[in-house]
Amino acid sequence: MNVLAFAASLRRASLNRKLVALGAELARSAGATVDLAEFREFEMPIYDGDLDAASGLPPGAAALKARLAHADAVMIAAPEYNYSIAGPLKNAIDWVSRARPMPWRGKSVYLMSASPSPMGGIRGLWQCRIPLEGCGALVFPDMFALPHADEAFDASGRLRDAALAARLGRDVIGFVRLAEAVTPVCGKTVPPAEKQRQEEIARALETESELQPPSR
């Protein structure tokens, strides 16, 4: 299971960069191979149909498309701008959506956000779902919004709140397991060597608690 992870923020001190790094670590512990990218690797101009028609995807969009091609799933830590999706992320989704075959289609996506506000960026995450699902991505039902994120991390980058840390861990495990289950149907064909793992996942899907432990 290959996962592309990035924070859709260009700010060096971004709280979302801290959050996605933690999510990537959890995904690795769940057995995923994680490609943790910097969003600056995908810098691109504002979408322009004339530019697209003249020269196709700009280098940053082509780079994101290539990384998506090697991924079965995507984890995005998305900042909230004015109660909605951040412009740079929407722009990246729009540019990449121009490629064919559609790079987002069939990709499992997990959304998270970190914000100093009490809402944790959840309003922006709801807006992020719309273009991703419109492009055929399979957005995980649960999303993780971290409130008061400017005070949420300790010196080692861990979450201070044990309950929030436990919830994030459950979410990421559930996301990885579900992505593993749907990838053979919606994504790349699983090699024969991974057949046993797929059978284990199928058995886990029979029991919801094994796929996604309930909150307490």
Secondary structure by P-SEA (a helix, b strand, c coil): cbbbbbbcccccccaaaaaaaaaaaaaaaaccccccccccccccccccaaaaacccccaaaaaaaaaaaaccbbbbbcccccccccaaaaaaaaaaaaccccccccbbbbbbbcccccccaaaaaaaaaaaaaaaccccccbbbbbcccccccccccccccaaaaaaaaaaaaaaaaaaaaacccccccccccaaaaaaaaaaaaacccccccccc
